[in-house]
Amino acid sequence: MPNLPDTMSRVQDQTPEPINRKFQEDIQESIAYYRGKSPTEIQQRIDELDQEWDTERVLEANASTLIIVGSVLGATVNKRWNILSGVVDTFLLQHAIQGWCPPLSVIRRMGMRTTEEINQEKEALQELL
């Protein structure tokens, strides 16, 4: 069996370093900002982080939407629309195996963080409480 990337770091490993660095800088800026804030304000930020969508959730929601659209259009308009579902399924499989797929680059550039990155900020803020 081929050596698969680590589940926890596979997205960051496939993300260009400047984007990863920006996420880390943002986390540090948030921690510095909240260092002088009240426990209530810190807890509000933690609650916001609990609601933040990570890269996996965004990717899955977008892929599911495209698969449904492709399937419906394939059944009602033209069978060629089924190709869309096949392409999206292939991207999901590629992401599961490698930790990368073409839409992921766009999602990361849009500012979507991994669960690990969200949890880094959350854990650091919890230490401030």
Secondary structure by P-SEA (a helix, b strand, c coil): ccccccccccccccccaaaaaaaaaaaaaaaaaaccccaaaaaaaaaaaaacccaaaaaaaaaaaaaaaaaaaaaccccccaaaaaaaaaaaaaaaaccccaaaaaaaaaccccaaaaaaaaaaaaaac
